[in-house]
Amino acid sequence: MSDQQSKQEQIIPSQSILDSRWDAVIANGITKTTLGLVGGIAASVLFKRRPAFVFLGTGIGFGMAFAEGNAIFKSKAGIRSINA
């Protein structure tokens, strides 16, 4: 009886795994895009206030977040392990 209960407790529903992955991808996307934006603003201030650096930094941050999010959904663990 206790053996069956322990097996039922160990089974994680797929919805909770998907939710934890989406949470990680969204948090990662916001963080990396914001860091890219801040880096672009800093580069823009240093190099004669050109707006191209802001767009470049934001694009790089968004691209990094997209690549890691894609890896999280395509592989079993992604770049970093998501514990659901």
PyMOL commands that set and color helices and strands:
alter all, ss='L'
color gray80, all
select helices_A, chain A and resi 2-10+14-46+52-74
alter helices_A, ss='H'
color red, helices_A
deselect
rebuild
show_as cartoon
